[in-house]
């Protein structure tokens, strides 16, 4: 059962998008329908533990992981204040005895056309069969689909076996496309968020780090409805942002959006206007829940490289080659959800650092 109730965006917003001349509720003859906060993200959620673990990826200018760094090379800043580091581990997938990094490739059939999905499947086929099908990390392929999230039972490094299973699987393309208009977009957003939450719940029981690669152009942002969003709706959005920000990190999931962008179709960088951290309810907007924003805030990335999905996957899975796990003392929880921005200081010039953008402390019961 989905944890998120149906997204009841203001009917006025839909009317306004369809009829730019609409200016008031009286003109449309409808009333706003409030949202209810998702149960797993409300104030009754358990407080964060006294320590937080984050995965830190360090790369050179070409995007290749850099190993061999020591604890003394790193500093952790919580809301620009030095945080007490409680533990450090450098993880090299080729030598470490730690749990291997798992790669989960998810084909988004909810928000993409049959032509786009067909092209994606061809490119995933090429990725799985390169190097004679020998994958560098345990990998699985699943679907975000109208019938629900489809996940395999196990991960494997046998790319040929994965590809055979993929060829025999059904994509389950969604009947609600762009032609369904605003309400179709809200339904697709609802379905996408529910299935992401299901994914987080299911993967949280698996040990080790997980790289989740969502193949597609992202889900509807509903940016045009923002000016009509009331406090109850913003509260729902804020609670959902808190929920995914904390739960992705706790499940040890790093999220990626691999966009098969076709020039002229959409602007793949529109999400960048919504990357700023949401620190209070009044700032919350639907685009803050876009898969691209969630991906970057999780320490992953958005990769846009035309129709070369195979190259995008290869770029993302390089992050499995090596990373650093840092554990630090968390801030004390207050009487409401409070955002803490994280920044990693690195005593090595010329390198790029990616990690969780921040976390929310939650009030106790």
N, C-alpha and C positions, 0 to 999 in steps of 0.2 A: 504494500500500500504506500502511495506517495505521501511524503511528509508535508509537502507544500499544498495548501488549499488552492483552488483555482484562482488565477490572477484576474480579479475583477477591476480592470482599468476603467476609469470613468467613461461612461457611455458618451459623455460630452466630448471627450478627447477623440473618440472614433468619429463622431459627427464633424468635429472641427477639422480632422485630417481629410475627411471625405468632402467637406464643404468649407473651404477657406473663409467664406463670408460669415460663418457662425461666430457669434460673440458672447452669448450668454446662455445659462441653463434655461431661462425662460423661453428663448427662441427655439431650443431643441425639444422642450417639453419632457425632459428626462432628468432624473436625479442621480447623483453620484452613488456608487455602490462601494462601500469601504472594504479594504482587505483585512484579513485576519493574519497575525504574525505566525510564521511556521513554528510548530510546537518544539522542534529540536533547537530552535535558536532564540527562545525567549529568556527572560531573566532568571528562570529556574534552572538553567543549565549549570552544571558543576563548575566550580572555580578552577582556573588553571593551576597546575602543580607548581611547586616552588622553583622548578628548573625547567627550561625549555631547550630542546635540541633543534638545531637547524642544519640543513645541508648547504654547503658553500661550494660553488663551482668557480674555479679560477682558470681563465683561458688566455692564450696569447692573442695577438692581433688577427690571426687566421681562424680563431675559434677553437683551437685545440687545447685540451685540458693540460694544465701545468701541475706536475707532481713535485714531491720533494720539499714542500714548504713545512715549516715547523710552527708550533703554537705561538712562539714569540713573534712570528711574522704577522699575526692577526690581532686586531683589536675589535671589540664589539661595542657599539654605541646604541643605547636604548633611549629614544627621544633625545638624542645628542649628548646623553650622559654615559660615561664609561660603565659597562656592565661587568660584573664579576664572572670570569670564565671558570667553570667548574670541571670541564672535561674537553678533551681534544683527541681526534683520531683522523689520521690521513688514510684514505681508502683508495687502493689501486686495484681495479677489477682483475688485472692479470696476475697479481701476486697475493692479494689479501685472502685470508681464510674467512672473511666476513660473508654475510649473505650476499649473493650476487644481485646486481641491479636488474630489475625486471622491466621489460619494455612492453607496454600495452598499446596497440594501434587500434583506434576506434574510428570507424567510418561513419560519418554523420549522414544518415539517409533521411533525417527529419527535415533538414533545412537546405538540401541540395537537390538539383534536378537529376533525372536519370542519366543524362549525358555526362554530367559532372561526375557522378558516382561511378559510371562505367570507366571513365578515364582514370579515376583514382584507383580503381581495382586493377587496372592494367599496370599502373606504376607500382603499386604494392606488390604485384606479381613479380615485377622486375627486381624489386628490392629483396624479396624473399629468396629468389633464385640466383642472385649474384654470389660470387665466390663459391660456386657449386652448392649453394644452399646452406653453407655453414655460418650461422649467425653468431655474432660476438657476445650477445646477451640472451638469456631466456626471454622469449618473445611470445606474444599471443595476439590474435586479431579478433575484434568484436565489432558490434554495431550499436549505434544509437538509432533506434527505429521506432516506428509508430506502434508496433506490437510490444515494445518494451526493450530494455537494455539486454543485449545478447553478449554474454561473456563465455569464453572457453573454460573448461574445467582445469586445465593445466597450461603451464608455459613450457616451451621447448626451444632448443637451438637448432632444430631440424627445419630449415626454411622450406624445403621441398614438401615436407608433410603438412606444414601450415598452409602452403599455397594450394595443395590438393584439397584441403578442407575448405579453403576460401572459395575455390572454384565450384564446389558442390553446395555452397550456402546460398540462401536467398537474402537479398538486400532488404526487402520489406519497405519499399519506397512509400513515402507518405502521400496521401491523397490531397492534403491541404498544402497548396503551394502559394506563390506570391499573388496569384489571381484571387485568392480568398480574402485579400485585403487586410485591414487592421485586425479584425477578430481572428483571422487565420494566423496572423503573426503572433498575437498573444497566446494562442493555443500552442504554437510551436515553441515559443519561449517557455511556457509552462512545462511542456513535455521534456524539453532539453534540461531544465533545472532539476526536475524530478529524477531523471536518469543519471545526471551527474551526482546527485545526492546518493542514489542507490549504489553507484560505482564506489564512492568514498566509503560507504558503510561496508561493502563487501571486501574492499581491498584493505581496510584498516586491520583486519585480522591476519593479513599476510606479513611476515617479517621482511625487513629490509626496505630499501628505497624502490619506488616505482616511478618510471617515466611514462606518463599517459599522453599519447600523441593523438589529438583529435583532428581528423582529416576533414576539412571543410572550410567554408567561408565564415563560419560563426553563426550564431542564432540572432533572431531579431532584437534590435536594441531599443525600439519604441522611443527613440529620442524625441520625436515630435509630440509625445504626450507629456513631456516633463513639465511644461508650464501649467498644466491642468492637474498636476498630481497634488493631492491634499496630504495632510499630516499623517492620517492613518495609512495611506499608501506608502508614504516615505518611511514610516515605521516598519512596515513589512519589508521594504527593500533593504533598509538598514539591518534588520535582523538577519536577512538572508546573506548579506555581505559578511556580517560577523560570523555566521554559521560556516560559510565556505572558507573564509580566511583561516579560521582556527582548525576546522576539520581536515582540510587538505594537508596542512602541516602535521597534524597529529597522526594522520594516516600515512605519513612519509611519502606523499605524492607530489611530484613536480609535474605541472601541466604545460602542454604545448599546443599551440594552434598552428596547423600547417595549412595554409590557404592556397588552393589552386586558382589563383587570381587570373582572370581574363581581362585584359585592358578594356575599359569602357563599361564593364558590367557593374561594379560597385567600387567604392573607395576602400581599399583594405586597411587604410591607416586612419579611418574616421575615429576609431576607438581611442586613439592617443589623446583626444581632448578630455577623456574621462579617467585617466590613469592616476590622478591625484587621490591620495588616501581620503576616505570618508571618515571623518572624526565625529560627526554629529548627525542626527536624523534629518535636519533641514537640508543637508548637502546631498542626501541619497537620491539617485536617479537610476532608472532602469539600465542605461548603458554601463553603469558601474558594475553590473552583473554580467557583462559580455564575457564570452569565453576568452577573448584576447586579454582583457584586463585581469581576469582571474589567473590566466596563465603567467603573465609577467609578474604579478604580485606573489605567485607561488615560487618564484625563482626560475621559472621556465622562460619560454620566449615565443614570439610570434614570428613565423618564418614564411616569407612571401617570395616565391621564386617561380612565378608563372605556372606552367603546367608540369614542371619537373618535380613531381611528388617524391620520386625515388631519392633525388638529391636532398630534398627537404628532410626526409626521414633520416638519411645518412648524417645530415648536419645535427639533427636533434640527438641521435643515439650516441654521438661522440661524448655527450655529457656522462654517459655510463662508464666511460673509461677511467675516471678518477675524480674524487671530490674530497671534501673535508667535512667532518661532522663536529660541530662545536656546541657544547652545552653551557648555558649561562644561567645566572640567577634571574628569575622573572620578577617583574614589578608586583607589588602587592595590589590585590583587587580592591576597588572602591565600592561605592553603592550603585554604580551603573557601568555599562560597557564603556571601556576607555581604550582608545587606540594607542599603540606604542610603535613608532617607526623604528626600524632597525637599519643600521648602517655598519658595514664592515670596513675597518681600516686595514690596509695592506702595506707592509713595509717594503714592497717591491714595485718599482715604477714600470709603466708600460703594460700592465696586466689588467684584465677586466674581471670583476667579481660580480657574481649573481647569487642571490639568496632570497629567502622570504622577505617581502617588503616590510612586514610588521605583524603584529598580533593584537588581539583584544583581550584585556583582562575582563573577567565576568564576575558579577556579585555572587556571593554565596547564597544558599537557600535561606 
